[in-house]
Amino acid sequence: MKESEMDFDAFEKLVQQKPYATLSPAEVEFVSQWVTSEQEYEYIRSSGEKLTQWFRINQVLGPDDQLQKRLQKQLRAVHKRESFFGKAIKVGAGYSLTAILFALAGWWLGQLRSNESTTRGLQTVYLKDTVFVKTKPDTVFLDKIIYRDRPFVLTVGAKKESEEDSKGAVKGVSMKEKELDDLLVSGSER
């Protein structure tokens, strides 16, 4: 026990045994730790005596032997054991409700995402793809290329007009049909 508790126990014994007038000077100094005057000490002493008399007249009975048995019966009645099937149904219902809750949450989140995609606008991008079809040809063409010598004229001196023409637009070559046929001889010899 702590020292202060032992001091208070000694104070209680003094209050029960001696009135304030019969206390020695050392005891009065000890009692002054808890009370400030003689009247307060006497008031505590008289109230303690009254409480003791009241409990002698009005005895408080403790619990009887049958009380524990009655309380246990009441607790059993309150907490009846459920059957196995009753517990299984409660557990199954709990799992079912949880599954339904997750399904609804998933559906709701899916609805939110589908609304976002419709608000964005669709953009179609076409990519060009090359497809090579490899087939064997059914017709064989033999090309014969004939090279002919063609006269080439080289001019040494250049006129100013021709230089200006060459700096301008590129002019194409004009050929007659006969000359073109001669150049494009295909598969025949002359």
Buried (B, 14 or more C-beta within 10 A) or exposed (E): EEEEEEEBEEBEEBBEEBEBEEBEEEBBEBBEEBBEEBEEBBEBBEEEEEEEEEEEEEEEEEEEEEEEEEEEEEEEEEEEEEEEEEEEEEEEEEEEEEEEEEEEEEEEEEEEEEEEEEEEEEEEEEEEEEEEEEEEEEEEEEEEEEEEEEEEEEEEEEEEEEEEEEEEEEEEEEEEEEEEEEEEEEEEEE
